[in-house]
Amino acid sequence: MSSRHWFHFYLARFCRTLSLDGIAATQYRRAFAINPDFALAPASLGVLMAARGRYDEAVSAFREALAVDPANAETWFNLGYVQQRQGELDGAVESFRSAVKIDSALDRAWFGMGLIHRARNEPAKAVEVLKKAAALQPKNPHVLHELGMAYFALNNLDQVRKTIKQLSELDGRRSRALMRETGQLAEGGPRP
């Protein structure tokens, strides 16, 4: 098989550096047309379309990539992210689940699921997946903040305070925000 698809792929990447996104999209499509087994081309096209806010085209491109390479956790995550942006929460959760089945260390997918469960007012499910995200990224203040809010929704104030304390060691501003939002103080913290 010819390697011409690589030429078009790298031309697309070069065009992206010059902000020539329309030409880049055309080159990704050409690369995939030349080699229909080249999942990287539609996956890259999907990222480009998502960055431009063209979510329907991004979903279509990610699905093309997954038809060729269904074991690509990153593409499943990207599909879930775009579905989440479109408000297709059921599809997003399924895509994130597919991603973590392939790569259980993909913390962004766990976090994405946690955000969806929080938005759906499913705090027990949110805690379950956000704990996995926090285990993978224990110093991520965004994950800890969301985990604290999920604990708060479950009325688990001991865990909220522990999370505030952990968060205070990483990000004082976000820790104070969590304290304000939950009306709690860190475990062993100062009392007013």
C-alpha positions as CSV (number, residue, x, y, z in Angstrom):
1,M,0.0,0.0,0.0
2,S,1.2,3.5,-0.8
3,S,2.2,5.8,1.9
4,R,0.7,8.9,0.2
5,H,-1.8,9.1,3.1
6,W,1.0,10.2,5.4
7,F,1.9,13.1,3.1
8,H,-1.7,14.4,3.3
9,F,-1.8,13.8,7.0
10,Y,1.4,15.7,7.7
11,L,0.3,18.4,5.3
12,A,-2.9,18.7,7.3
13,R,-0.9,19.0,10.6
14,F,1.3,21.7,9.0
15,C,-1.8,23.6,7.8
16,R,-3.2,23.5,11.4
17,T,0.0,25.3,12.6
18,L,-0.8,28.0,10.1
19,S,-4.5,28.2,11.2
20,L,-5.5,27.0,7.8
21,D,-8.2,24.7,9.2
22,G,-10.2,24.4,6.0
23,I,-7.2,23.1,4.1
24,A,-6.3,20.8,7.0
25,A,-9.7,19.3,7.1
26,T,-9.5,18.6,3.3
27,Q,-6.1,17.0,3.8
28,Y,-7.3,14.7,6.6
29,R,-10.2,13.6,4.4
30,R,-7.8,12.9,1.5
31,A,-5.5,10.8,3.8
32,F,-8.5,8.7,4.9
33,A,-9.8,8.3,1.4
34,I,-6.4,7.0,0.2
35,N,-6.1,4.6,3.2
36,P,-9.5,3.7,4.7
37,D,-7.7,1.8,7.5
38,F,-5.9,5.0,8.6
39,A,-8.0,5.8,11.7
40,L,-5.7,8.6,12.8
41,A,-6.9,10.8,9.9
42,P,-10.6,10.9,10.9
43,A,-9.7,11.0,14.6
44,S,-7.6,14.1,13.9
45,L,-10.4,15.6,11.8
46,G,-12.7,15.1,14.7
47,V,-10.4,17.0,17.0
48,L,-10.2,19.8,14.5
49,M,-14.0,19.9,14.1
50,A,-14.5,19.9,17.8
51,A,-12.1,22.8,18.3
52,R,-14.1,24.7,15.7
53,G,-17.4,24.0,17.5
54,R,-18.6,21.8,14.6
55,Y,-19.8,19.0,16.9
56,D,-21.9,17.1,14.4
57,E,-19.0,16.8,12.0
58,A,-16.7,15.9,14.9
59,V,-19.0,13.1,16.1
60,S,-19.1,11.7,12.5
61,A,-15.3,11.8,12.2
62,F,-14.8,10.1,15.6
63,R,-17.3,7.4,14.6
64,E,-15.4,6.8,11.3
65,A,-12.2,6.5,13.3
66,L,-13.8,4.0,15.8
67,A,-15.2,1.9,12.9
68,V,-11.6,1.3,11.9
69,D,-10.0,1.3,15.4
70,P,-12.6,0.4,18.0
71,A,-9.9,-0.1,20.7
72,N,-8.7,3.5,20.8
73,A,-9.5,4.9,24.2
74,E,-8.5,8.4,23.3
75,T,-11.0,8.5,20.4
76,W,-13.8,7.1,22.6
77,F,-13.0,9.9,25.2
78,N,-13.0,12.5,22.4
79,L,-16.4,11.3,21.2
80,G,-17.7,11.4,24.7
81,Y,-16.4,14.9,25.2
82,V,-18.2,16.1,22.1
83,Q,-21.4,14.3,23.0
84,Q,-21.3,15.9,26.4
85,R,-20.8,19.4,24.8
86,Q,-23.9,18.6,22.6
87,G,-25.9,17.6,25.6
88,E,-26.1,14.0,24.6
89,L,-25.3,12.8,28.1
90,D,-26.4,9.1,27.7
91,G,-24.1,8.8,24.6
92,A,-21.3,10.6,26.4
93,V,-21.4,8.3,29.5
94,E,-21.4,5.3,27.2
95,S,-18.4,6.7,25.3
96,F,-16.5,7.4,28.5
97,R,-17.3,3.9,29.7
98,S,-15.9,2.5,26.5
99,A,-12.8,4.6,27.0
100,V,-12.1,3.3,30.5
101,K,-12.8,-0.3,29.6
102,I,-9.9,0.0,27.2
103,D,-7.7,2.3,29.4
104,S,-8.8,2.3,33.0
105,A,-6.1,5.0,33.7
106,L,-7.8,7.6,31.5
107,D,-8.6,10.0,34.3
108,R,-10.4,12.5,32.0
109,A,-13.0,9.9,31.1
110,W,-13.7,9.2,34.8
111,F,-13.9,12.9,35.4
112,G,-16.3,13.4,32.5
113,M,-18.6,10.7,33.8
114,G,-18.5,12.3,37.2
115,L,-19.5,15.7,35.8
116,I,-22.5,14.1,34.0
117,H,-23.6,12.2,37.1
118,R,-23.4,15.4,39.1
119,A,-25.4,17.3,36.5
120,R,-28.0,14.5,36.6
121,N,-28.2,14.7,40.4
122,E,-26.8,11.2,40.8
123,P,-24.4,11.9,43.6
124,A,-23.6,8.2,44.5
125,K,-22.6,7.5,40.9
126,A,-20.7,10.7,40.8
127,V,-18.7,9.9,44.0
128,E,-17.9,6.4,42.6
129,V,-16.3,7.6,39.4
130,L,-14.8,10.9,40.8
131,K,-13.0,8.8,43.4
132,K,-11.4,6.9,40.5
133,A,-10.5,10.1,38.8
134,A,-9.0,11.5,42.1
135,A,-7.0,8.3,42.7
136,L,-5.5,8.8,39.2
137,Q,-4.9,12.5,39.7
138,P,-4.8,13.2,43.4
139,K,-3.5,16.7,42.9
140,N,-6.1,17.9,40.5
141,P,-8.2,20.6,42.3
142,H,-11.0,20.4,39.7
143,V,-11.5,16.7,40.5
144,L,-11.4,17.2,44.2
145,H,-13.8,20.1,44.1
146,E,-16.4,18.0,42.1
147,L,-15.8,15.1,44.5
148,G,-16.5,17.4,47.5
149,M,-19.7,18.7,45.9
150,A,-20.8,15.1,45.2
151,Y,-20.2,14.1,48.8
152,F,-22.1,17.2,49.9
153,A,-25.1,16.1,47.7
154,L,-25.0,12.8,49.6
155,N,-24.9,14.8,52.9
156,N,-21.6,13.1,53.8
157,L,-20.2,16.1,55.6
158,D,-17.2,14.2,57.1
159,Q,-15.9,13.4,53.5
160,V,-16.7,17.0,52.5
161,R,-14.4,18.3,55.2
162,K,-11.7,15.8,54.4
163,T,-11.9,16.8,50.8
164,I,-11.7,20.5,51.7
165,K,-8.6,19.8,53.8
166,Q,-7.0,17.9,51.0
167,L,-7.9,20.6,48.5
168,S,-6.6,23.4,50.8
169,E,-3.1,21.8,50.5
170,L,-3.3,22.2,46.7
171,D,-5.4,25.2,45.9
172,G,-6.5,27.6,48.5
173,R,-8.9,29.5,46.3
174,R,-10.8,26.4,45.2
175,S,-10.8,25.1,48.8
176,R,-12.4,28.3,50.0
177,A,-14.9,28.1,47.2
178,L,-15.8,24.5,48.2
179,M,-16.1,25.7,51.8
180,R,-18.4,28.5,50.8
181,E,-20.6,26.3,48.5
182,T,-21.0,23.6,51.2
183,G,-21.0,25.8,54.3
184,Q,-18.3,23.5,55.8
185,L,-14.9,23.9,57.3
186,A,-11.9,21.6,56.7
187,E,-11.5,18.7,59.2
188,G,-9.6,20.1,62.2
189,G,-9.6,23.6,60.6
190,P,-10.2,26.8,62.4
191,R,-13.7,27.6,63.7
192,P,-15.2,31.0,63.4
